[in-house]
Structures are given as structure tokens and as C-alpha cells.
Amino acid sequence: MDLSLIPQIKHTDSNNFFLLSGPCAIEGEDMAMRIAEHIVTITSDLKIPYVFKGSFKKANRSRLDSFTGIGDEKALKILRKVSETFHVPTVTDIHTEQDAIMAAEYVDVLQIPAFLARQTDLVVAAAETGKTVNIKKGQFMSPESMKHAVNKVTETGNQQAMITDRGTMFGYHDMVVDFRGVPTMKQYAPVVLDVTHSLQQPNQSSGVTGGRPSLIGTMARAGMASGVDGLFIETHFDCANAKSDGANMLDLGLMKKLLTDLTAIRRTINELK
């Protein structure tokens, strides 16, 4: 994958990590613009290649009454407005082949959710749009098995694929990240660490996923030291009232310090190579 081929991405010559970050779900235009503006300012100062993340709908929910979105087209139009206003690329999840076709009209990167990483028709549909495809490693999949997921993209003629590790199930209610998988998966495609989802505590009896946001800094620093190419961090200015995944998102006010520290770690790692 060539990062510079993602439309409007900046600072690709900085030798820094790249960042996929934003809210879990698009809840409205004002919140999306507020979060995007804050992160764009920080990443511009630190010369971090940045892609704004927001799900236009949430299809994988534990309960029927969980928030799923504000309407597909409405949310996708907000993602387009973020891109046009701040001149940054955007990424969103897709869940069906029709989603791939629809979302490709609005965003620059299509993301395959971890639960769907083996859905051949979905992965191929995403690849056939010509967009960059970010495949999240299934919580049930080995690092080695991700080679085949990437091949489903590249064998369509689309070389723009990346892998995101969001942890592996540990028992019923916890996730672990095996950093031994990073160099393995880097043989197949650039590797991103999904810092916030790796700290989820899923399958709670309440039907609402828990998390350990106090460990976001620890997980992100570990990922940077392990040699990941990019980081995925969901964030919100009011995590307690976020409509999706509030329990494991990073408070937006903590983003600047974290990204500054991670940039310093990346600089040190670059010097050690």
C-alpha cells in the first residue's frame, strides 16, 4: 500500500506514524466537525498523516435498542463535509456489498469490521471500488490468516490494503493484543493498532460493552514500540454520553498529550533503525 495515494492525506514524508481517529459513530454534524477540527490542528502541528474516522451506521450491536445511526445518507454527507472543510481523507465501516458501493461515493477508505474480516463478497466489493481498504483482524483470527484477507483485496487488482489489529478474544469478557503478530502481518500490508477497541470488555451481561480507557496511553506506547505503521483511536469530547463505545474511547482533551508523546517515541524508534 502507498499511503500517499489516499486523497488529501498530508505529511506522508514526515516518517511519522499515521492516524485513523474520530468518534465511534457519527451522531451529528456539530460533534463531527468539532472533533475533526481538534485533531486536524494537533496532527498538522506534529506532522502526522491523518484520516478522520466515523461510522455512518453501527450494524454490530449487542442489543436491539442500541444506537445504530442518524441515517445512512445523512451521516455520509457529514463525512464528506468533514473532508471538504478540513481537507482530510475519511474512513468508515461497511457491512454489506451495497454499503461498499454507497460509501465509496463519500469516503476515501472503506473499513471491514473485525467480525466480517472473512466475508469474501464484502472484502472483494470494497476492493472493487478502488478505495483503500482497511481490514480489521477478526478477534478469532491468527495474524498469519490475515494474509488471505489481504490477498482478497490485492487479487482484484487493488494494492491499497492495510490491516488493523483490534485484539484477540481472551475468555468471554476481555481482549488481549499479541504484539508478536505485528511483524508477521507487516509482511502482508501496513499494520495499524486499534488502541481503543483493544481495550474493550465485550459481552457484558448488560449488553453494553465495557472498556479500560485508563490504559489507552499504555497500549498506544506499546504499539508504537512494537513497530506498527499506524494507530486507530476513537475519541469524543463527552465519552460518558457518547452513543456508541463511550466506555473505551479517549477523551478528546487528552489527544494532544498522547500524540505528542507517541511522536517522540516514533522519532526514537526511527533513530534506532
N, C-alpha and C positions, 0 to 999 in steps of 0.2 A: 504494500500500500504506500502511496505517496501522499503524505499529509497535505502538501501544498496544493493538491488537486481539489481539495474541499473548497467550494466557493467562499470567498470573503475571509478565509482564515488568515490570521496575521501572525507575525513573529516566528515563522517556521524556521528561520535561520538563527534563532537565539540559542539553540542547543538546550532548551529547557524542556520539561515535560509538557504535554498538552492536557487540557482540562475540559471535561464534559460536566457542566454544572447548571443547576437551576432547581425549580420546585419539582416535587414528585409529579404533581398534576397541575394543569392549567386551571386555575379557579376563577380567573377573570383577567381583564386586560391590565388594570392598575397594578395588581400584585406581580404579574409577569414583567411589566415594564420596570417596576421598582427594583426587583431582584436582578434583572438583566443589567440595568444601569450601574448598580453597585458592583457587580462582578466585572463588567467591562472596564470600569475605572481601575480596579485593582490589577486585572490581568494586563492592561495596557502599560501600567507603571512597571510591572515585573516582567514584561515581555513573555507572557505565557500564551501560547496558541489556545484560543478559547472557542468552544462550541456551546451555545445555550441549549439546555435540556428542559423539556417539559412534555409530559404525556398528554396527548389530546383526548384520550379516554383511558380508563383503567378497566380492563376486562378480567384480570385475575384478582378476584376479591373473595374473601372468606365468607362474607355474609351477603344476602340478597339486598339488605338495606344499606350497604356501604356505598359511598360516593363513587360514581363512575365517570362523571364528566359534566361539562356545561353544554354539550352538543358538539358533535364532531367538527362540522364546518366552522362554527364559531371559535372553537379552540385553535383549529388550524390557521384561521385568519389572524389570530393573536400571535401565533408563532411567526407567521410571515411579517407581521408588523414589527415584532422584535428585531427580526433580521434586517428589515428595511430601515428601521430607526437607528440601530446601533452598528449596522454594517458587520454583523457577525453571522456565521452559519448556525443552523439549528438542527436538533436531533429529537426524534420522537419514537415511541414504541408503536409497533404494528402487531396485529393479531390474526389477520386473515389476508388472503391474496388480494382481496378488494381494498383492504386498508393500504397495502403497498402502493397500489395504483393511485389511490386518492391522496395519501400523504406525500407522495413524491412530487405532487404539484405545489407543495407548500414548504417542504423542508429539504435539507441538504444531506442528512444522514438518517437512514432507517435502522431502527434498533429491533433486534429479535429478542424477546423476553426469554429469560432462562428456562422457564417451563416449556418453551416452544423451540428450543435450540435444535431439536431433531426433526422438526416438521419440514420435510423436504420441500413440499409445494410452497410453503411460506418463504423459506430461505431463497429458493430459486426465483420466486416472484419479486422479492426485494432486489435480488441481484440484477434481474432483467430490466429494472427501472434505470439502471446505470448509476444510481446513487451509491455513495459509500454505505457499506453495511456493517453495523456493529452487532456481533453475535455474543450474547451473554452466555457464559458457560452454565449449563444446567447444573443445579445443585446435586444431581445424581450422576454427573458425568466426570470421567477422568480427564486430566489435561491432555493425554495422548489422543483421546477420542475427538477432541476439538479439531484435529487435522481434517477429519472428514466433513465437519461442518463448514470449515473454510473452503474445502475443495468444492462444495456445492455452489459456492459463490464464484470462485475462480474458473470453474469449468464451464460457466455460462459466458466467459469472456470478460467478466468484471474482476479486476485485480484489486479493487478498493474494499478490502475486508479487514476488520480488526476483531479482536477477542476481548471480552470483558469478564474477568473473574469476579463473581459476587459471593464466593464462599461455597462450602460443601456442607450438606446436612450432617449434623452431629446429634444423634438421637432425634427426638421429636421436636424439641423446642430451642435448638441452638444452631449456630453456624460456626464453622472454622475455615480459615484460609491456610492452605498448604502452599507456602511460598516456593517449595521445590518445583511447583508446576509452572512458575514464571519462565524460567529459561527453556523449559520444554515447549510451551506454547509460543514463545518468541521465534521458534523455528518455523512456525506456520504463518504468523501475522503479528503486527504490533499488539502488545498486551496492555490492557487498561485494568486497574484495580478499582472495583466499585467499593469504595470505602464504607459508605453508609449502609448499603444493603448487606454487606458482610457482617455488620453488627446487629442485624435483625435477630429477634427471638420469635420465630413464627409459630403458628398453630397453637396460640394461646386459647384457653377454654372460653374466653370472652368473644373470640372471633376477630379480635383486633390485634394486629401484630405488634409485639413489643420491640425494644431495642436498647442498646447501650451507647448513647451518644457521647458519654464522657470519654470513650475510648477512640473517638474519631481521630484525634491527633496521633495517638499511638499507632493505629492501623495505617494511617497515611504515611507516617515516617517509615514504618516497616516496609511498606510497599515501595517507597522511593529507594530505600537501601537495597531492596531485592532486584532493582533494575527495571521496573515497569516503565513503559513508554508514556503512559498517561494515567490520569486519575479521574474517577467518576464520583462526584459528591453532590448529593441532593441537599438543598438548603431552603430556608424560609425565614422570614423576619418574625413570625409568630408560630413557632413549631407546635405549641400546645393546642392551637386552634386550626392547624393545617388539616385539610380534608382527607389527606392520604399520607401515610408513613411519617406522621409527625414525631413518632416515638424514636426514630433513628436518624432524623435529619440534623444537619449542622445549623445552629443559629447563625443567621446572616452576619450578625455583628462580629462573629469570631473568624470570618473568612479571611480578612486581610492578614491577621497574625499568622494563621495557619499557612497560607500560600507563601508568605514571606519566608517562613521557616523552611518550607519544602523547597523553595527556590535555592536557599542556601545549601541545603543537603544535596540537591541535584548538582550544584556547582562543585561541591567537594567530590562527589562521585565522578564527575567528568574529569577532574584533575587526577583521579586515581587510575583512570583507564590507561 
